[in-house]
Amino acid sequence: MARTMKAFVVRRIGEVGRMEKPVPEPGLNDGIVKTTAALLCTSDVHTVAGAIGERTDLTLGYEAVGIIFKLKPLISFE
């Protein structure tokens, strides 16, 4: 299983790029989705412009679709 993923990030105000980040572990009743397509929303554009203050390597693009990569259900049926 992959240990890292490619992420689209705001490197600092006015600068975006791609970087490798660790694949997160899902919490209870959570899932990880392997993104197949994503878009930036207006809040991402404002974030890059500095609306929420300085951020470093913050992952952008939560408007996404994809396939389920990993689940951690609250109740196990095994």
C-alpha positions as a Python dict, from the first residue, in 0.01 Angstrom:
ca = {
    (1, 'M'): (0, 0, 0),
    (2, 'A'): (126, 348, -84),
    (3, 'R'): (281, 546, 202),
    (4, 'T'): (282, 884, 27),
    (5, 'M'): (51, 1072, -206),
    (6, 'K'): (82, 1369, -439),
    (7, 'A'): (-96, 1677, -307),
    (8, 'F'): (-174, 2015, -465),
    (9, 'V'): (-74, 2275, -207),
    (10, 'V'): (-41, 2645, -143),
    (11, 'R'): (332, 2678, -70),
    (12, 'R'): (293, 3034, 57),
    (13, 'I'): (71, 3332, -29),
    (14, 'G'): (54, 3359, -408),
    (15, 'E'): (239, 3032, -482),
    (16, 'V'): (99, 2683, -544),
    (17, 'G'): (262, 2354, -636),
    (18, 'R'): (263, 1977, -592),
    (19, 'M'): (436, 1784, -319),
    (20, 'E'): (454, 1438, -162),
    (21, 'K'): (268, 1400, 168),
    (22, 'P'): (208, 1096, 390),
    (23, 'V'): (-118, 912, 323),
    (24, 'P'): (-339, 987, 625),
    (25, 'E'): (-493, 713, 839),
    (26, 'P'): (-872, 730, 860),
    (27, 'G'): (-1032, 778, 1199),
    (28, 'L'): (-1335, 581, 1319),
    (29, 'N'): (-1619, 592, 1067),
    (30, 'D'): (-1391, 771, 815),
    (31, 'G'): (-1257, 682, 475),
    (32, 'I'): (-973, 784, 246),
    (33, 'V'): (-1066, 856, -117),
    (34, 'K'): (-807, 827, -394),
    (35, 'T'): (-885, 1136, -600),
    (36, 'T'): (-944, 1087, -971),
    (37, 'A'): (-1060, 1444, -1045),
    (38, 'A'): (-1068, 1763, -838),
    (39, 'L'): (-1139, 2132, -873),
    (40, 'L'): (-1048, 2435, -669),
    (41, 'C'): (-1331, 2628, -512),
    (42, 'T'): (-1355, 2997, -442),
    (43, 'S'): (-1226, 2955, -86),
    (44, 'D'): (-909, 2787, -225),
    (45, 'V'): (-851, 3085, -454),
    (46, 'H'): (-893, 3323, -160),
    (47, 'T'): (-657, 3107, 50),
    (48, 'V'): (-385, 3132, -217),
    (49, 'A'): (-439, 3509, -224),
    (50, 'G'): (-380, 3526, 154),
    (51, 'A'): (-736, 3567, 288),
    (52, 'I'): (-676, 3335, 586),
    (53, 'G'): (-321, 3444, 653),
    (54, 'E'): (10, 3278, 585),
    (55, 'R'): (-10, 2903, 521),
    (56, 'T'): (271, 2667, 423),
    (57, 'D'): (211, 2347, 221),
    (58, 'L'): (-164, 2348, 290),
    (59, 'T'): (-347, 2090, 73),
    (60, 'L'): (-609, 2243, -158),
    (61, 'G'): (-892, 2103, -370),
    (62, 'Y'): (-1156, 1940, -153),
    (63, 'E'): (-1414, 1948, -436),
    (64, 'A'): (-1321, 1599, -555),
    (65, 'V'): (-1440, 1261, -679),
    (66, 'G'): (-1255, 932, -662),
    (67, 'I'): (-1248, 572, -548),
    (68, 'I'): (-1251, 444, -191),
    (69, 'F'): (-892, 370, -91),
    (70, 'K'): (-930, 275, 274),
    (71, 'L'): (-1215, 259, 529),
    (72, 'K'): (-1227, 242, 905),
    (73, 'P'): (-1592, 174, 995),
    (74, 'L'): (-1730, 236, 1341),
    (75, 'I'): (-1880, -115, 1347),
    (76, 'S'): (-1704, -416, 1201),
    (77, 'F'): (-1910, -698, 1049),
    (78, 'E'): (-1620, -944, 1035),
}
